[in-house]
Amino acid sequence: MFRLAIEEIEAWYLGDRAAFAAAFPKARMAALDTYAQDSVCGTWERIADAVHPGGSAAVRHAGWPLPGQLKHDWAERIGPLLDPARNLSPSFGKLRDGLRRLTGLSPASAPG
């Protein structure tokens, strides 16, 4: 099985809105209302618009290393809350299902 998570990692966070909302209870969820799951649209910018003061424009203005620091923070805060069964991201589902096949776990016996 071969999978690369590049922009998908942020799409995976948005695939589980409950985990996202739990990680960022004060997020401006309206910034995500027009997001189409797994679309190529500047996903990290959408997350920044929802959770960072000044949104993606402030992050771009600040420049490196802020984008990397924020992505690290998002991974630490959202990642542990993701529920594989609840995630609506097609790319996440392909990874999840591929790992289940490799490990011999059926969806019914797999945790989460």
C-alpha positions, 0 to 999 in steps of 0.5 A, a space after each residue: 500500500 502506498 499513500 502520501 499525505 501532503 495537503 490531505 492531512 489538513 483535509 483529514 482534520 476537516 473530515 472530522 468536524 466534531 474532532 475539529 470543533 472539540 480541539 478548537 471550540 472557539 473556531 469560526 466554523 463559518 470559515 469552513 462552511 463552503 469547504 468541499 471535502 478533499 477539494 484542492 482549495 488551500 486547505 491549511 488557509 481555511 483552517 487558519 481562517 477558522 482558528 488563527 487571529 487574522 486568519 491566513 492573511 496574518 499567517 502569510 504576512 508573518 511568514 516562516 516559521 509560523 505556518 509550520 508551527 501552526 500545522 504542528 499545533 493543529 496536528 497535536 490538538 486535532 489528531 488525537 481526537 480524530 475518529 476513523 469511523 466518523 471521518 468523511 475525507 475520502 483520502 483518509 478513508 482510503 488510508 484507513 481501509 488500506 491499513 485495515 486490509 494490511 492488518 487483517 482488521 475488518 471494519 466491524 472489528 476495527 477500533 474507531 
